[in-house]
Amino acid sequence: MLHLRPGWLDGEVDGMDAVRFAAAVGEVVRPGGWTAEARLGALQVTVRGDEPGASARGSGDRPLTHVNGTPIKSLAAKEGGDGDAPEERAAGEANTMMLDLARVLDLYQEARAGRPEAEPRTLLGEIVPRLIAAGGPGVTWARPPRRAELRTVLGSEPELH
């Protein structure tokens, strides 16, 4: 569930206003494949289940369970073989992930305080995948994500454990 905050970014952070910050987050998640309502503080990414390159597995036959050392909670809970797997969907049916940009901003500012010299894209590239992998707060999906959908938004080279 998202808890959007009005006025989530008044002014600028690292030279980015709300629109530029939303764009920077979108480009980290999915270059060219996102939409945002910067005024509201929400970013949306639609993922088709049959996209080329979206694999249901990580490298080799090992299941994708972690990204940057963070367990992917939604997979552990929903696809761990406990009978709680996401509902079956038709091949190619889309799913939508939504990010709370205020939550991303909070994490960004925390990271910035500890690393004032880091480039904005570097910080976003570290915190956004961790936020997505953690499964919330600040992240929600229209339906529980499949492994291929998570892999699409997390990138092609997540850490596997």
C-alpha distance (Angstrom), angle and dihedral (degrees) to the residues before:
residue distance angle dihedral
M1 . . .
L2 3.77 . .
H3 3.77 123.6 .
L4 3.79 102.1 -164.1
R5 3.81 116.6 -159.9
P6 3.79 120.9 -144.8
G7 3.79 111.0 -127.2
W8 3.81 90.6 18.0
L9 3.81 91.7 162.3
D10 3.77 115.8 26.4
G11 3.77 108.9 180.0
E12 3.79 119.2 -13.4
V13 3.77 142.4 -46.3
D14 3.81 116.9 -153.4
G15 3.80 89.3 -14.7
M16 3.82 93.6 -52.4
D17 3.79 123.2 118.8
A18 3.82 120.3 -158.9
V19 3.82 93.4 -80.9
R20 3.81 94.2 48.5
F21 3.81 92.5 44.1
A22 3.82 90.6 51.3
A23 3.81 89.6 49.2
A24 3.81 92.0 49.6
V25 3.81 90.9 51.3
G26 3.81 91.2 46.1
E27 3.79 92.3 51.9
V28 3.81 90.6 51.6
V29 3.80 92.1 50.5
R30 3.77 99.1 40.6
P31 3.79 121.9 -12.8
G32 3.78 108.2 -130.3
G33 3.80 93.5 -7.8
W34 3.78 106.1 92.5
T35 3.78 142.3 79.2
A36 3.77 128.0 -154.4
E37 3.76 141.7 -165.8
A38 3.79 96.3 -152.3
R39 3.80 93.1 180.0
L40 3.81 89.9 57.1
G41 3.80 94.8 37.3
A42 3.80 98.3 -121.2
L43 3.79 131.2 129.2
Q44 3.81 122.9 -167.7
V45 3.79 129.9 -161.3
T46 3.79 120.6 -173.9
V47 3.79 115.9 -155.4
R48 3.79 124.2 -168.2
G49 3.79 114.4 -145.4
D50 3.80 93.4 -133.5
E51 3.80 99.5 49.4
P52 3.79 115.3 143.0
G53 3.77 111.6 -103.7
A54 3.80 94.2 20.5
S55 3.76 102.1 122.3
A56 3.78 125.5 -171.9
R57 3.79 88.2 -140.5
G58 3.76 135.9 48.4
S59 3.79 122.8 -129.5
G60 3.77 110.7 -22.3
D61 3.79 113.3 -20.1
R62 3.79 97.5 -39.8
P63 3.80 115.2 120.4
L64 3.78 118.0 -118.0
T65 3.81 105.0 -108.9
H66 3.83 106.0 148.5
V67 3.77 139.8 33.0
N68 3.79 119.8 -161.4
G69 3.80 87.9 -13.0
T70 3.82 94.0 -54.5
P71 3.82 117.1 120.8
I72 3.78 113.8 -121.1
K73 3.80 97.8 -123.3
S74 3.77 97.3 -168.7
L75 3.81 91.1 56.7
A76 3.77 95.0 44.8
A77 3.80 90.9 51.3
K78 3.79 100.2 37.4
E79 3.80 106.0 31.6
G80 3.76 102.7 29.2
G81 3.76 94.1 111.2
D82 3.79 94.0 -99.4
G83 3.79 93.0 120.5
D84 3.78 92.4 -100.9
A85 3.81 97.2 107.1
P86 3.81 118.9 147.4
E87 3.77 114.6 -89.4
E88 3.76 115.8 -85.3
R89 3.78 112.6 -100.5
A90 3.75 131.6 -168.7
A91 3.79 115.3 -93.3
G92 3.77 109.8 -89.7
E93 3.81 95.6 19.4
A94 3.79 109.1 143.8
N95 3.79 127.9 -123.9
T96 3.80 125.4 -165.3
M97 3.79 127.7 -141.1
M98 3.79 119.4 -161.3
L99 3.80 126.3 -161.2
D100 3.79 127.2 -159.0
L101 3.80 102.7 -132.4
A102 3.81 91.7 -160.7
R103 3.81 89.1 60.8
V104 3.81 90.0 48.0
L105 3.81 88.9 49.4
D106 3.82 91.6 51.5
L107 3.81 90.9 52.2
Y108 3.79 91.0 43.7
Q109 3.79 92.6 53.6
E110 3.82 91.0 48.7
A111 3.81 90.3 50.9
R112 3.81 91.6 44.7
A113 3.83 91.2 54.2
G114 3.80 90.0 57.0
R115 3.81 95.8 41.5
P116 3.81 110.7 30.7
E117 3.82 92.4 165.5
A118 3.82 96.5 55.2
E119 3.78 121.0 108.7
P120 3.83 114.6 -110.5
R121 3.83 92.3 -120.2
T122 3.81 90.2 52.0
L123 3.80 92.4 53.3
L124 3.79 93.1 44.7
G125 3.80 89.9 46.9
E126 3.79 88.8 58.5
I127 3.79 102.9 40.4
V128 3.83 102.2 38.6
P129 3.85 96.3 58.0
R130 3.82 90.0 46.5
L131 3.80 90.4 51.1
I132 3.80 91.7 49.4
A133 3.81 92.9 45.4
A134 3.81 91.5 50.3
G135 3.80 88.7 57.4
G136 3.79 98.0 -135.3
P137 2.95 175.9 -56.7
G138 3.75 91.2 161.6
V139 3.82 95.9 24.8
T140 3.77 129.9 79.7
W141 3.79 135.5 165.6
A142 3.78 129.1 -151.2
R143 3.83 85.8 -127.7
P144 3.81 130.2 4.7
P145 3.81 105.6 -74.6
R146 3.77 123.7 -112.0
R147 3.79 119.7 -134.2
A148 3.81 90.8 -103.4
E149 3.81 91.5 53.1
L150 3.79 92.0 49.9
R151 3.78 90.9 47.1
T152 3.79 90.1 52.5
V153 3.82 93.9 55.3
L154 3.81 95.8 36.6
G155 3.79 94.9 52.5
S156 3.76 135.0 -115.6
E157 3.80 100.5 -74.3
P158 3.83 110.0 48.4
E159 3.80 118.3 155.0
L160 3.79 114.0 -97.9
H161 3.80 122.7 -149.3
